[in-house]
């Protein structure tokens, strides 16, 4: 005797016989392929960042730029600022000691995460991949960053803090 219409399997099930278990199963090969594609995408984006940095080096900073009044940043504190040119470049100003100031680009030289001064360590930290830089020179102390942080010269005059491009001898 033929089954009632309501009991019969819908015809699409026999036309497309997919088992739920097979439909959601991810084979080892598929997973490895996914991982391969993912790491390829990461490698490409890293390569793009490096190529862009080589092809479009940072522009020279012309003249002095006022940052902040000297008494607004206590010893041991960091002050974030930007210089507006063709691009907005973020920097950090660090009041290291009495009459000792440092200014660095805030973009980590690894993958451009924002770095910050850690007063407790007296170092600059990149929290993205545990990168560390010297707060005195910007040199890499630990982690994946390939280069020191670009540094500006700090000039304090009449209670005001200015920054300007570091001269070649100072960079050496
Ligand atoms: S982005 Fe700074 S350590 Fe990776």
Boltz pocket constraint, residues with backbone or C-beta under 6 A from the ligand:
constraints:
  - pocket:
      binder: B
      contacts: [[A, 108], [A, 109], [A, 110], [A, 111], [A, 112], [A, 113], [A, 126], [A, 127], [A, 128], [A, 129], [A, 130], [A, 131], [A, 143], [A, 144], [A, 145]]
      max_distance: 6.0
